[in-house]
Structures are given as C-alpha cells and as structure tokens.
Amino acid sequence: MDRSLKPSDRFDWTLSFLLLLFAIVSCTAIYSAQTLQQYDKNFLLMQIFWYGVGAFIAGVTMYFDSEQFRKLSWILYAFGILLLVALALAPDSIAPVIKGAKSWFVIPGVGSIQPSEFVKVFLIMALSKLIASHHEKFVQKTLKTDFYLLIKLGAVTALPLGLILVQDLGTALVIIAIMLGIIFVSGISWKILLPIYSAGIGFAASVLYLVIWAPDVIEKYLKVDPYQFDRIYSWLDPESYGQSAGLQLLRSLQAIGSGLITGKGVGDRQVNIPDNHSDFIFSVIGEEYGFLGASVVISLFFLLIYHLTKTAMETKDPYNTYICTGIISMITFHVFQNIGMTIQLLPITGIPLPFISYGGSSLMGNMFAMGLIFSIRFHHKTYMFSSDSQ
C-alpha cells in the first residue's frame, strides 16, 4: 500500500455519503411510521443510536486489512455457529418465540439481538476464504476440482442454513442467495452449475405447486408449520385472508396505491399497517412520498449496488472480490424481497429493508458488511488503479 496517501485519500467517501442518505431516509420514515400507532418505545431515537453503534462497528472494521480478515474468517464462522446453537437450546426466558420464530436473544437493558444477522456476514467471509484458498491450492482447474469446491461450499453453508431454517425461513432464503451469488463468481464450470441451478429452480417450482395444490404432502414430509402455508395463500388471495395473514399486504397495497405520484406528504398518512416501522417501512415511504419518493429509495439501492460492484471489479485480491459479491447478493435479495412483498410481487417473509427498516441487529450486521467494503477501499485503493500485483 502506498503510505504517501493520506488516510482521507483512501477513505471511501462515496459509500459514506450513501450511508448518510440511507440514515436520513430511515429516520424520516421511522418518524412517520410512529404517527398512527402508540408504541412503548421511541424507535426513531433507538434507530439513531443503532446507526451510531453501526458507524463505530464499520469504523473499527475498516482498520483491519484483508489478510487479517482471512485469518479471522473461520473463527468468526465458528462463533456464529455457536451463537445459533445456543439460540436453539436457550430457554424461552432468554430466547422467546416471537411470531412463530425463535430468532432473538433478549438482553435486559439492550433489547433483542438476532444472531443470524451477523452469521450472514460471517458466512460470506468463510465462503470467500474457502474459494480463494481452493484456487491457490488447485491452480489447474478440472471438473473434479470444481465439483470438490462445490461440495465444500455446500457443506459450509448447510450448517448455518439448517440452524437458521428452523428459526426463520426468510433469513434462510438470504443464506441461500448468498451461497448462489458467491458460487456464480467462484469459477466453477457451468457444466456443473447449469444442471444444479436448473434442478434448484425446478425444485422450487415443484414445492410451490405442492403448497398450492397438495399442501398435505408438504406438511407430512417437510414438517412445515401451517402458518407458512398462510403466507403463500394470503399472497395469492389477500382478500380472503383480510382479517388474518393478508391484513398487512392489503393495507400495504392500499397505502402505496394511495400515495399516487407525489405522496400525501410527511405525517399525512391514513393507512395503519402493523410493523410499519420495520418490515413494511417501504409502504410508509410509498404513501407519504408516492412513486417519486419510492423511486428515489430504489435508486439509492441501485447506486449502492453499483458502487459495491465497482469495488469488486477493481480490487485485485480474489478474497475481496468474493466478499463484495456475497454482500451484493445479500443486499440485493433483501431489497428485492422486502419491496416485492409490499407490492404483492413476492410472499411475505419478514426480512427487513437494509439500512432503512428499524432493527439494531440488522443495522449492525449490514454496517459490519459495509465496514468490510470500507476496509477494501482503505487498504487496497492503490492496487485498484495500477498494474502492479500485490
């Protein structure tokens, strides 16, 4: 690294500015979300606090370089697995079942902490190191070595996926998206990936078909809770579930639709949506700021993904490239799923809108991921624009 460059020259000001804009949008939307409901907590003040904690986490993370993160990858992965196991075994007094999911530790004086939000980033680090180390060991690629890499990636993902799947289906889908995204750029031959991806799409389509037309088969062999079926049915026909599972979706569609082009204005909302400060924060934005406001939010995410993609393409360290890819996959899936569920494009899964929905665990996990991006820019900026190898 060129020590002649000042720290301010190596700092990622673009990413910092984007995160500041997300913080402004988040705080404004959460402030509006509290106007129609009485809460025991002031979520706006708590979100500001969590943004402060997240900024500290990102700042500390930035000062570690990629070699240090490579050494820590498996340690953090193992720590994440221990957290998930502890969560599964913890009594209800420490880890209560909330909305059918046992996903949070309740810490007095702090609040709820969701380990899976951190495990997602730990998994990205572990998979990235696995791929980088594999390619360093097997310089000559063959179908055999590619298949061996695929098995290792699947095995590393399977453990946290299995532990999270019994807790939270939405987060489990994020884990799958991360794995698929990283595998996509891992260098594994398409002769292997194409049949596997095709089989995966076929399996997903078959499960959806069985859920709609033969739910007894799914319930018998996959041990799926009945409320998971309601999510699909209420997605396809929310009017028939208007007083139960379809309530949030119907009100979300009403809120976004009533916002029209320019919205109703700040604090002029009329549609009361449960959990509007968290999972359905986009509905608040759509109602108050209309199509234009919603488009601005989506554009911010586009700029963020573009910046992360640019970073992934510029760095010459394969480990960093895989890190960027995993984070891009994680955020993209979150955004697509969260916004999609508010407009009936996708079923409701209960995953938050990154950087905007209220949630300390989600925000800290995402800011940790951004800290990795800051680190890549801070420590490797000179390599991005030169032909010299590391």
C-alpha positions in Angstrom: 0.0 0.0 0.0 1.3 3.5 -0.8 2.0 5.1 2.5 2.3 8.5 0.8 -1.5 8.6 0.5 -3.2 10.3 3.5 -6.0 8.3 5.3 -8.5 10.8 3.9 -7.5 10.0 0.4 -8.0 6.3 1.0 -11.4 6.7 2.7 -14.5 5.7 0.7 -16.3 9.0 0.8 -18.9 7.8 -1.8 -20.0 4.9 0.4 -20.0 7.1 3.4 -22.3 9.6 1.7 -24.7 6.9 0.5 -25.0 5.5 4.1 -25.7 9.0 5.3 -28.5 9.3 2.8 -29.9 5.9 3.9 -29.8 7.1 7.6 -31.7 10.2 6.7 -34.4 8.2 4.8 -34.6 5.7 7.6 -35.0 8.2 10.4 -37.6 10.2 8.4 -39.6 7.1 7.5 -39.5 5.7 11.1 -40.6 9.1 12.5 -43.6 9.0 10.2 -44.3 5.3 11.0 -44.9 6.2 14.6 -47.6 8.8 14.0 -50.5 6.4 13.7 -49.7 3.9 16.4 -48.8 4.0 20.1 -45.5 2.3 20.9 -43.8 1.7 24.2 -40.5 2.7 22.6 -39.3 5.7 20.6 -38.0 3.8 17.6 -36.6 7.0 16.0 -34.2 7.6 18.9 -33.3 3.9 19.0 -32.6 3.8 15.3 -30.3 6.9 15.6 -28.5 5.1 18.5 -28.1 1.9 16.4 -26.8 3.9 13.5 -24.1 5.3 15.9 -23.2 1.8 17.0 -23.2 0.6 13.4 -20.9 3.5 12.4 -18.5 2.6 15.2 -18.5 -1.1 14.0 -17.8 0.0 10.4 -15.0 2.3 11.5 -13.3 -0.4 13.6 -13.7 -3.0 10.8 -12.2 -0.6 8.3 -8.8 -0.6 10.0 -8.3 -4.4 9.6 -7.0 -5.5 6.2 -8.0 -8.4 4.1 -5.2 -10.7 5.4 -6.4 -10.2 8.9 -9.9 -10.9 7.9 -8.8 -14.1 6.1 -7.3 -15.3 9.3 -10.4 -14.4 11.3 -12.9 -15.9 8.8 -13.2 -19.4 10.2 -13.0 -18.1 13.8 -16.0 -15.8 13.2 -17.8 -18.6 11.3 -17.4 -20.9 14.3 -18.5 -18.2 16.6 -21.6 -17.7 14.5 -22.5 -21.4 14.6 -22.1 -21.4 18.4 -24.5 -18.5 18.7 -27.1 -20.3 16.5 -26.7 -23.5 18.6 -27.0 -21.5 21.8 -30.1 -19.8 20.5 -31.8 -23.1 19.6 -31.0 -24.5 23.1 -31.7 -21.4 25.1 -34.8 -21.3 27.3 -37.8 -19.1 26.4 -36.9 -16.6 29.1 -33.7 -15.8 27.1 -34.8 -16.6 23.6 -38.6 -16.3 23.4 -40.6 -17.4 20.4 -41.9 -14.3 18.6 -44.3 -14.5 15.7 -43.6 -18.2 15.4 -39.8 -17.9 15.2 -37.1 -18.3 17.8 -34.6 -15.9 16.3 -33.7 -13.4 19.1 -31.8 -13.3 22.3 -33.4 -10.9 24.7 -30.8 -9.0 26.7 -32.1 -6.8 29.6 -31.2 -3.2 29.1 -30.1 -3.7 25.5 -33.0 -5.3 23.7 -33.3 -8.1 21.2 -30.2 -9.4 19.3 -30.7 -11.6 16.2 -27.5 -13.7 15.7 -28.4 -14.7 12.1 -27.9 -11.1 11.0 -24.2 -11.4 11.9 -23.9 -15.0 10.8 -24.8 -13.9 7.2 -21.6 -11.8 7.1 -19.5 -14.4 8.8 -20.7 -16.9 6.2 -19.7 -14.6 3.4 -16.2 -14.3 4.9 -15.9 -18.1 5.3 -17.0 -18.9 1.8 -14.7 -16.2 0.4 -11.7 -17.7 2.1 -12.7 -21.2 1.1 -12.8 -20.3 -2.6 -9.6 -18.2 -2.5 -7.7 -21.0 -0.7 -9.1 -23.6 -3.1 -7.9 -21.8 -6.2 -4.5 -21.2 -4.6 -4.2 -25.0 -4.0 -5.6 -26.2 -7.3 -4.1 -23.9 -9.9 -5.1 -26.3 -12.7 -8.9 -26.4 -12.8 -10.8 -29.6 -13.8 -14.3 -30.7 -13.4 -13.2 -32.8 -10.5 -11.7 -29.9 -8.6 -14.7 -27.7 -9.4 -17.1 -30.3 -8.1 -14.9 -30.7 -5.0 -15.1 -26.9 -4.4 -18.9 -27.0 -4.8 -19.2 -29.8 -2.2 -17.1 -27.8 0.2 -19.2 -24.6 -0.3 -22.4 -26.6 0.1 -21.1 -28.2 3.3 -20.0 -24.9 4.9 -23.4 -23.3 4.0 -25.5 -26.3 5.1 -24.7 -26.0 8.8 -25.8 -22.4 9.4 -28.6 -22.8 6.9 -30.1 -25.8 8.8 -29.9 -24.0 12.1 -31.5 -20.8 10.7 -34.1 -22.7 8.7 -35.8 -24.0 11.9 -35.9 -20.4 13.2 -36.6 -18.1 10.3 -37.5 -19.1 6.7 -36.8 -15.5 5.4 -33.3 -15.4 6.7 -32.7 -18.9 5.4 -33.6 -17.7 1.9 -31.0 -14.9 2.3 -28.3 -17.6 3.2 -29.2 -19.5 0.0 -29.0 -16.2 -2.1 -25.5 -15.5 -0.6 -24.3 -19.0 -1.5 -25.7 -18.9 -5.0 -24.2 -15.4 -5.6 -20.7 -16.4 -4.5 -20.9 -19.7 -6.4 -21.8 -17.8 -9.5 -18.4 -16.0 -9.5 -16.4 -18.8 -7.9 -15.0 -20.0 -11.3 -16.9 -23.4 -11.1 -17.6 -24.7 -14.6 -21.1 -24.0 -16.0 -21.1 -27.7 -17.0 -21.7 -28.3 -13.3 -23.6 -25.2 -12.3 -26.2 -25.2 -15.1 -27.8 -28.6 -14.2 -27.7 -27.7 -10.5 -29.3 -24.3 -11.0 -31.9 -25.8 -13.3 -32.7 -28.5 -10.7 -33.0 -25.9 -8.0 -35.4 -23.8 -10.0 -37.4 -27.0 -10.8 -37.5 -28.0 -7.1 -38.7 -24.5 -6.0 -41.4 -24.6 -8.6 -42.5 -28.1 -7.6 -42.7 -27.0 -3.9 -44.8 -24.0 -4.8 -47.1 -26.2 -6.9 -47.5 -28.7 -4.0 -48.1 -25.9 -1.5 -51.0 -24.6 -3.6 -52.5 -27.9 -4.8 -51.3 -30.6 -2.4 -50.3 -29.0 0.9 -50.9 -32.2 2.8 -47.8 -33.7 1.1 -45.6 -30.8 2.1 -46.9 -30.8 5.7 -46.3 -34.6 6.0 -42.8 -34.9 4.6 -41.3 -31.5 5.2 -42.9 -30.8 8.6 -43.9 -27.2 7.6 -46.0 -25.2 10.1 -49.4 -24.3 8.9 -48.8 -20.6 9.2 -46.2 -20.9 6.5 -48.9 -22.0 4.1 -51.0 -19.0 5.1 -48.2 -16.7 3.8 -48.5 -18.3 0.3 -52.3 -18.3 0.3 -52.6 -14.7 1.6 -50.1 -13.6 -1.1 -52.1 -15.2 -3.9 -55.5 -14.2 -2.5 -55.1 -11.5 0.2 -58.8 -10.5 0.2 -59.8 -14.0 1.6 -57.3 -13.5 4.5 -58.0 -9.9 5.1 -58.5 -10.3 8.8 -55.5 -12.5 9.4 -52.4 -13.3 7.3 -53.5 -11.0 4.4 -54.1 -7.9 6.6 -50.6 -6.4 6.2 -50.5 -7.0 2.4 -53.9 -5.4 1.8 -53.0 -2.4 3.9 -49.6 -2.1 2.2 -51.2 -2.1 -1.2 -53.7 0.5 -0.1 -51.0 2.7 1.4 -48.7 2.6 -1.6 -51.5 2.9 -4.1 -53.0 6.0 -2.3 -49.6 7.7 -2.4 -50.0 8.1 -6.2 -47.2 10.1 -7.8 -46.0 12.6 -5.2 -47.5 11.1 -2.0 -49.6 12.6 0.8 -46.8 14.5 2.5 -44.9 13.9 5.7 -47.2 13.0 8.6 -50.3 12.9 6.4 -50.7 9.1 6.4 -54.0 7.4 6.9 -53.4 3.7 6.5 -52.3 1.9 9.6 -50.0 -1.1 8.9 -48.8 -3.4 11.6 -45.0 -3.4 11.8 -44.8 -0.4 9.5 -41.6 0.8 11.2 -39.7 -2.5 10.3 -40.8 -4.9 7.6 -43.2 -2.6 5.9 -41.3 0.7 6.1 -41.4 0.9 2.3 -45.2 1.2 2.5 -44.8 4.3 4.6 -42.5 5.8 2.1 -44.8 4.9 -0.8 -47.8 6.5 1.0 -46.1 9.7 2.1 -43.8 10.3 -0.8 -45.6 8.5 -3.6 -44.0 7.0 -6.7 -41.3 9.6 -6.8 -40.2 9.0 -3.2 -40.2 5.3 -3.7 -38.2 5.7 -6.9 -35.6 7.7 -5.0 -35.2 5.0 -2.4 -34.8 2.3 -5.1 -32.3 4.5 -6.9 -30.2 4.8 -3.7 -30.0 1.0 -3.5 -29.1 0.9 -7.2 -26.2 3.3 -6.6 -25.1 1.3 -3.6 -25.1 -2.0 -5.6 -23.3 -0.2 -8.4 -20.6 1.1 -6.0 -20.1 -2.4 -4.5 -19.9 -4.0 -7.9 -17.3 -1.4 -9.0 -15.3 -2.2 -5.9 -15.5 -5.9 -6.6 -14.2 -5.4 -10.2 -11.4 -3.0 -9.2 -9.8 -5.0 -6.4 -7.1 -7.5 -7.4 -7.5 -9.6 -4.4 -9.8 -12.6 -5.2 -10.8 -12.8 -1.5 -12.1 -9.2 -1.6 -13.9 -9.9 -4.8 -15.8 -12.8 -3.2 -16.5 -10.6 -0.1 -18.1 -7.9 -2.3 -20.1 -10.5 -4.3 -21.5 -12.0 -1.1 -22.5 -8.6 0.2 -24.1 -7.6 -3.1 -26.1 -10.9 -3.1 -27.2 -10.4 0.5 -28.4 -6.7 0.0 -29.9 -7.3 -3.4 -32.0 -10.2 -2.2 -33.1 -8.2 0.9 -34.2 -5.3 -1.2 -35.9 -7.3 -3.9 -37.7 -9.5 -1.4 -38.7 -6.7 1.0 -40.0 -4.3 -1.6 -41.6 -7.2 -3.6 -43.6 -8.4 -0.6 -45.1 -4.9 0.0 -46.4 -4.8 -3.6 -47.6 -8.4 -3.8 -44.8 -9.4 -6.2 -43.5 -11.9 -3.6 -44.8 -13.7 -0.5 -44.3 -12.0 2.9 -41.2 -13.4 4.6 -40.5 -10.8 7.2 -37.0 -9.7 6.2 -36.1 -6.0 6.6 -35.2 -3.4 4.1 -31.5 -2.8 4.6 -30.4 0.4 6.3 -34.0 1.7 6.4 -36.1 -0.7 8.4 -35.9 -0.3 12.2 -33.7 -3.0 13.8 -30.5 -3.0 15.7 -29.3 -6.4 14.7 -30.0 -5.9 11.0 -28.3 -2.5 11.0 -25.2 -3.6 12.9 -24.9 -6.7 10.6 -25.2 -4.5 7.5 -22.8 -1.9 8.8 -20.3 -4.6 9.6 -20.6 -5.7 6.0 -20.1 -2.1 4.9 -17.0 -2.0 7.2 -15.5 -4.8 5.0 -16.1 -2.6 2.0 -14.5 0.4 3.7 -11.5 -1.9 4.5 -11.1 -3.0 0.9 -11.1 0.6 -0.3 -8.9 1.9 2.5 -6.2 -0.7 2.3 -6.2 -1.6 -1.4 -7.1 1.6 -3.3 -3.7 1.9 -4.9 -3.9 -1.6 -6.3 -7.2 -0.8 -8.0 -5.7 1.7 -10.4 -2.3 0.2 -11.0 -1.0 -2.7 -12.9 1.2 -3.8 -10.0 0.4 -7.0 -8.2 0.0 -7.2 -4.5 
